[in-house]
């Protein structure tokens, strides 16, 4: 979908790890789509795990707006109006 609407200029893969502050783990878990719709008991099991760090893996696509293919037609119609 992205490349249909925009001209892809660059793609960046970003991967990093960071340590988790145990008290903030419930907030992080609740933000991830993988846990949405899970019952409280299953979430509690995740919170009790001894997670020390998390890996973030992203693909960032950088794009620019495609030039209009109708530019000539638009310019031509403006000349007729003037």
C-alpha positions as a printed NumPy array, in Angstrom:
array([[  0.   ,   0.   ,   0.   ],
       [  2.794,   2.432,   0.899],
       [  4.504,   2.151,  -2.491],
       [  1.181,   2.645,  -4.301],
       [  0.714,   6.053,  -2.679],
       [  4.314,   7.219,  -2.204],
       [  7.666,   6.859,  -3.942],
       [  9.885,   4.778,  -1.644],
       [ 13.129,   6.692,  -1.049],
       [ 14.722,   4.473,   1.589],
       [ 14.055,   1.546,   3.904],
       [ 15.754,   1.376,   7.29 ],
       [ 15.859,  -1.716,   9.497],
       [ 16.174,  -0.777,  13.153],
       [ 16.863,  -3.398,  15.796],
       [ 17.841,  -2.778,  19.397],
       [ 17.451,  -4.157,  22.909],
       [ 16.772,  -2.335,  26.124],
       [ 16.508,  -3.307,  29.767],
       [ 13.061,  -3.438,  31.301],
       [ 12.166,  -1.728,  34.552],
       [ 10.052,  -4.402,  36.23 ],
       [  7.451,  -1.92 ,  37.511],
       [  6.838,  -0.659,  33.962],
       [  6.436,  -4.116,  32.395],
       [  2.615,  -4.197,  32.763],
       [  2.331,  -0.955,  30.779],
       [  4.601,  -2.261,  28.033],
       [  2.727,  -5.558,  27.807],
       [ -0.633,  -3.786,  27.549],
       [  0.637,  -1.726,  24.586],
       [  1.556,  -4.748,  22.471],
       [ -1.131,  -6.05 ,  20.082],
       [ -0.153,  -9.644,  20.897],
       [ -1.755,  -9.282,  24.329],
       [ -4.911,  -7.434,  23.295],
       [ -7.972,  -9.517,  24.083],
       [ -6.112, -11.845,  26.469],
       [ -7.728, -12.546,  29.801],
       [ -6.308, -11.2  ,  33.055],
       [ -4.946, -14.581,  34.177],
       [ -2.807, -14.95 ,  31.051],
       [ -1.51 , -11.405,  31.426],
       [ -0.598, -12.074,  35.069],
       [  1.506, -15.057,  33.936],
       [  3.394, -12.776,  31.572],
       [  3.937, -10.186,  34.323],
       [  5.377, -12.858,  36.635],
       [  8.026, -13.916,  34.1  ],
       [ 11.482, -12.644,  34.855],
       [ 11.941, -10.558,  31.697],
       [ 15.185,  -8.614,  31.806],
       [ 15.146,  -6.973,  28.381],
       [ 13.117,  -6.621,  25.238],
       [ 14.055,  -6.464,  21.565],
       [ 12.541,  -3.838,  19.291],
       [ 12.609,  -4.693,  15.585],
       [ 11.283,  -2.053,  13.187],
       [ 11.2  ,  -1.398,   9.463],
       [ 10.974,   2.317,   8.687],
       [  9.935,   3.182,   5.136],
       [ 10.797,   6.691,   3.976],
       [  8.831,   8.033,   1.046],
       [  7.909,  11.116,  -0.915],
       [  4.656,  12.069,  -2.517],
       [  4.505,  10.801,  -6.103],
       [  4.368,  13.438,  -8.798],
       [  0.993,  13.815, -10.435],
       [  0.66 ,  12.124, -13.817],
       [ -1.973,  14.755, -14.709],
       [  0.417,  17.716, -14.438],
       [  0.34 ,  18.478, -18.164],
       [ -3.441,  18.372, -18.27 ],
       [ -3.738,  20.68 , -15.274],
       [ -1.221,  23.182, -16.715],
       [ -2.977,  23.153, -20.097],
       [ -6.412,  23.803, -18.593],
       [ -5.075,  26.763, -16.595],
       [ -3.758,  28.387, -19.795],
       [ -7.202,  28.158, -21.377],
       [ -8.821,  29.784, -18.345],
       [ -6.445,  32.762, -18.435]])
